[in-house]
């Protein structure tokens, strides 16, 4: 059934145009490196519900997953998350182009307002000025001269003689005081020098005693520190050795337990296939031996399947692991061949709830077989 050619003209965006939809599957045919050409059923009503939302709301809507799921054929159902991611990017790009035009108009308006405010500020700065005038001050200092005259020459001579005698007495007294002060200063300096020497000698002896005590204390502390460090180092080495031994034991135990678990898983897997191979009837999908550690379909992923085949016991004990891996994967490609799966579990098995998981295993088995072949050939 083909999709209708009408477009949803009443909405703000057209899902057919934005999401690049047509009447074929939106998945990718990996083998042919192009879009799948299978025709899928109509999803017109789901598109109407999706188109009523805005582009950004549609990108985060669960309805987008429903549309993507109906737009994929049975073989490409596993690509639904890749399709949803691609559609979300297209919707965000579409919404971003419309938002950019509104943002540009607001930005131009704000830029003009800022330029106007800048011009007003510059005009106000030009109108501001300051003027200052220096002032000077001065004052005159009065000056005067005083002159004394004596009444007579005799009085002047007597005055000079008395003045000279007074000066001589003052000079002798000054020299006596200076000599006395010099003698006292020399005595004081001598005593100060002796006291200084005694003090320096006492301080030197004190420093020597303190230095000796400090050396003795440092020596004791050094020896105590070395002893403590040696004991601490020996203790840490002992603890590290004990921890390493404990870790080694636990790792060995874990490895043994894990090896046993994988061995049991492979034993269960091989027994399951033995039952399938021995049966002449068409089996139910619930009887499928799944290549997982638990043996159950729940939690089956590419990583869990790859890990399962990586843990083959026969490879671990083989002399040439690459050859054993290639042999084992060759057997797995035969087990998981599409025709054999349909022969053993019915032609409708791929359309059942088990179809997607079987598709994961069948594809990955081929990939692992190719990798094993390249490793065996040294490529």
C-alpha positions in Angstrom: 0.0 0.0 0.0 1.4 3.4 -1.0 1.3 6.6 1.1 -1.2 9.3 0.1 0.3 12.0 -2.0 -1.6 14.8 -0.1 0.4 17.0 2.2 -0.7 18.2 5.7 -1.3 21.8 4.6 -3.0 22.9 7.8 0.1 22.4 10.0 3.2 24.6 10.5 5.4 22.0 8.9 5.1 19.1 6.5 6.3 15.7 7.9 6.6 14.3 4.3 9.0 17.1 3.3 11.0 17.5 6.6 11.3 13.8 7.4 11.9 12.8 3.7 9.1 10.2 3.7 7.7 8.2 0.8 6.1 4.8 0.2 9.2 2.7 0.9 11.0 1.6 4.1 13.1 4.4 5.7 15.8 1.9 6.8 19.2 1.4 5.2 20.1 -1.7 3.2 23.6 -2.2 4.5 24.6 -4.8 1.8 23.6 -2.5 -1.1 24.5 0.8 0.7 21.3 2.5 -0.1 17.8 3.0 1.2 15.5 0.0 1.5 13.0 -0.3 -1.4 10.4 -2.4 0.3 6.9 -0.9 0.4 5.5 -0.5 4.0 2.0 0.1 5.2 0.4 3.6 5.4 1.1 5.8 8.5 -1.0 8.8 7.4 -3.1 9.1 10.7 0.1 8.9 12.8 1.6 11.7 10.8 -1.5 13.9 11.4 -1.1 13.5 15.1 2.6 14.3 14.9 2.1 17.3 12.6 -0.2 19.0 15.1 2.9 19.6 17.3 5.6 22.1 16.7 8.9 20.9 15.2 10.7 20.9 18.6 7.8 19.2 20.4 7.6 16.6 17.7 11.3 15.9 18.1 10.8 14.9 21.8 7.4 13.2 21.3 7.0 9.4 21.7 4.8 9.6 18.6 8.0 10.1 16.6 9.1 6.6 17.6 5.7 5.1 16.7 5.9 6.7 13.2 9.5 5.5 12.7 8.5 1.9 13.8 5.7 1.8 11.2 8.0 3.2 8.5 10.4 0.3 8.7 10.1 -3.1 7.2 10.5 -6.3 9.2 14.1 -6.7 8.3 15.1 -3.2 9.4 13.1 -2.8 12.6 16.4 -2.8 14.6 17.3 0.6 12.9 14.3 2.4 14.6 16.6 4.3 17.1 18.9 5.4 14.3 15.9 6.7 12.3 14.5 8.6 15.3 17.9 10.2 15.9 18.1 11.3 12.2 14.6 12.7 12.3 15.3 14.6 15.5 18.3 16.3 13.9 16.1 17.3 10.8 13.4 18.7 13.1 15.9 20.7 15.2 17.5 22.2 12.0 14.1 23.1 10.6 13.1 24.8 13.9 16.4 26.6 14.2 16.1 28.3 10.7 12.8 29.9 11.7 14.1 31.0 15.1 17.2 32.6 13.6 15.1 35.2 11.5 13.3 36.4 14.7 16.5 36.6 16.6 18.2 38.7 13.9 15.5 41.3 13.9 15.7 41.7 17.8 19.5 41.9 17.6 19.5 44.7 15.0 17.0 46.7 17.1 19.1 46.4 20.3 22.3 47.3 18.4 20.7 50.6 17.1 19.6 51.5 20.7 23.1 50.9 22.0 24.6 53.2 19.3 22.2 56.0 20.2 23.1 55.8 23.9 26.8 56.0 23.0 26.4 59.1 20.9 24.4 60.9 23.7 27.1 60.1 26.2 29.9 61.5 23.9 28.0 64.7 23.4 27.6 65.2 27.2 31.4 64.6 27.7 32.2 67.4 25.2 30.2 70.0 27.2 32.1 69.4 30.4 35.1 71.6 31.2 37.0 73.0 34.2 38.8 76.3 34.5 41.2 77.2 37.3 43.2 80.4 38.0 46.3 80.4 40.2 46.6 82.8 43.1 49.7 84.5 44.5 50.4 85.9 47.9 53.4 87.5 49.5 54.4 89.3 52.5 57.3 91.5 53.3 59.5 90.9 56.3 60.3 93.9 58.2 63.8 94.5 58.9 65.5 96.9 61.4 68.8 97.8 62.6 69.8 98.6 66.2 72.8 100.6 67.1 74.0 101.3 70.6 76.5 103.9 71.5 78.3 104.5 74.6 78.4 107.7 76.4 82.1 107.9 76.4 85.2 106.1 75.1 86.3 105.0 78.5 83.1 103.4 79.3 83.5 101.5 76.0 87.1 100.4 76.8 86.1 99.1 80.2 83.2 97.3 78.8 85.5 95.6 76.2 88.0 94.5 78.9 85.3 93.0 81.1 83.9 91.3 78.1 87.3 89.8 77.1 88.0 88.6 80.6 84.6 87.0 80.8 85.2 85.2 77.5 88.6 83.9 78.7 87.1 82.5 81.9 84.3 80.9 79.9 86.9 79.4 77.5 88.9 77.8 80.3 85.8 76.4 81.9 84.7 75.0 78.5 88.1 73.3 78.0 88.0 71.8 81.5 84.5 70.5 81.0 85.5 69.0 77.6 88.6 67.3 79.1 86.6 66.0 82.0 83.9 64.7 79.6 86.5 63.1 77.4 88.1 61.3 80.3 84.7 60.1 81.5 83.8 59.0 78.0 87.0 57.1 77.6 86.4 55.3 80.9 82.8 54.6 80.0 83.9 53.3 76.6 86.5 51.1 78.2 84.0 49.6 80.7 81.4 49.2 77.9 84.0 47.5 75.7 84.9 45.1 78.6 81.2 44.5 79.3 80.5 43.9 75.6 83.4 41.4 75.3 82.2 39.6 78.4 78.6 39.6 77.0 79.7 38.4 73.6 81.8 35.7 75.2 78.9 34.5 77.3 76.6 34.6 74.3 79.1 32.7 72.2 79.4 30.1 74.9 75.6 30.0 75.2 75.2 29.6 71.4 77.8 26.8 71.4 76.0 25.0 74.2 72.6 25.4 72.4 74.1 24.3 69.1 75.6 21.2 70.7 72.2 20.4 72.3 70.5 21.1 69.0 72.9 18.7 67.2 72.4 16.1 69.8 68.6 16.5 69.6 68.6 16.4 65.8 70.7 13.3 65.9 68.2 11.6 68.3 65.3 12.8 66.1 67.0 11.6 62.9 67.6 8.2 64.4 64.1 8.0 65.7 62.7 9.1 62.4 64.8 6.6 60.5 63.6 3.9 62.8 60.0 4.9 62.5 60.2 5.2 58.7 61.9 1.8 58.4 59.2 0.2 60.6 56.5 2.0 58.6 58.0 1.0 55.3 58.3 -2.6 56.5 54.7 -2.5 57.7 53.4 -1.1 54.4 55.4 -3.6 52.4 53.9 -6.4 54.5 50.4 -5.0 54.1 50.9 -4.5 50.3 52.2 -8.0 50.0 49.2 -9.3 51.9 46.8 -7.2 49.8 48.4 -8.3 46.6 48.1 -11.9 47.7 44.5 -11.4 48.7 43.7 -9.7 45.3 45.5 -12.5 43.5 43.5 -15.2 45.4 40.2 -13.3 44.8 41.1 -12.8 41.1 41.9 -16.4 40.7 38.7 -17.4 42.4 36.7 -15.0 40.3 38.4 -16.3 37.2 37.7 -19.8 38.1 34.1 -19.0 38.9 33.6 -17.0 35.7 35.3 -19.8 33.6 32.9 -22.3 35.2 29.9 -20.1 34.5 30.9 -19.7 30.9 31.6 -23.4 30.6 28.1 -24.1 32.0 26.6 -21.6 29.6 28.2 -23.2 26.6 27.3 -26.7 27.8 23.6 -25.5 28.1 23.8 -23.9 24.7 25.3 -27.0 23.0 22.7 -29.3 24.7 20.0 -27.0 23.5 21.1 -27.2 19.9 21.5 -31.0 20.3 17.8 -31.2 21.2 16.9 -28.9 18.3 18.9 -31.0 15.8 17.5 -34.2 17.1 13.8 -33.1 16.8 11.9 -33.9 13.6 9.1 -31.5 14.5 8.8 -27.7 14.1 9.7 -26.2 17.4 8.4 -23.1 19.2 10.5 -20.0 19.4 10.7 -20.5 23.2 12.8 -23.5 22.6 15.5 -21.5 20.8 19.0 -21.9 22.4 20.1 -18.3 22.8 23.8 -17.4 22.7 23.9 -15.5 26.0 25.5 -16.3 29.4 22.1 -16.7 31.0 20.7 -18.7 28.0 17.7 -16.4 28.0 16.5 -14.0 25.3 16.0 -11.1 27.7 19.0 -8.7 27.6 20.3 -10.1 24.3 22.4 -7.4 22.5 25.2 -7.3 20.0 27.7 -7.0 22.9 26.3 -9.9 24.9 26.3 -12.2 21.8 29.8 -11.2 20.8 31.0 -11.8 24.4 29.4 -15.3 24.4 31.2 -16.4 21.3 34.4 -14.9 22.5 34.2 -17.3 25.6 34.1 -20.6 23.7 35.9 -23.2 25.9 37.2 -25.0 22.8 39.1 -21.9 21.7 40.7 -21.4 25.2 42.1 -24.9 25.2 43.1 -25.1 21.5 46.7 -25.0 20.3 45.8 -22.6 17.4 42.9 -20.5 18.7 42.4 -18.7 15.4 41.7 -22.0 13.5 39.4 -23.2 16.3 37.5 -19.9 16.3 37.0 -20.1 12.5 35.8 -23.7 12.7 33.4 -22.9 15.5 32.0 -19.8 13.8 31.6 -21.8 10.6 29.4 -24.2 12.5 27.4 -21.3 14.0 26.7 -19.8 10.6 25.1 -23.1 9.6 23.1 -23.2 12.8 21.8 -19.6 12.4 21.3 -19.7 8.7 17.9 -18.1 7.9 16.6 -21.1 5.9 17.5 -23.5 8.7 16.0 -21.3 11.4 12.7 -21.2 9.4 12.9 -25.0 8.8 13.3 -25.8 12.5 11.1 -23.1 14.0 8.6 -22.3 11.2 8.5 -19.8 8.4 6.7 -17.2 10.5 9.5 -17.1 13.2 10.9 -13.8 11.8 7.5 -12.2 12.1 7.1 -13.3 15.7 8.3 -11.7 18.9 11.6 -13.6 18.4 12.3 -12.1 15.0 14.3 -9.1 16.0 16.6 -11.1 18.3 17.1 -13.8 15.7 18.0 -11.1 13.2 20.6 -9.7 15.6 22.2 -13.1 16.1 22.2 -14.1 12.4 23.9 -10.9 11.3 26.5 -10.9 14.1 27.4 -14.6 13.5 28.3 -13.7 9.9 30.4 -10.7 11.0 32.2 -12.9 13.6 32.8 -15.6 11.0 34.4 -13.0 8.7 36.6 -11.7 11.5 37.7 -15.2 12.4 38.5 -15.9 8.7 40.7 -12.8 8.5 42.5 -13.6 11.7 43.2 -17.2 10.5 44.6 -15.9 7.2 46.7 -13.3 9.1 45.0 -10.3 7.4 
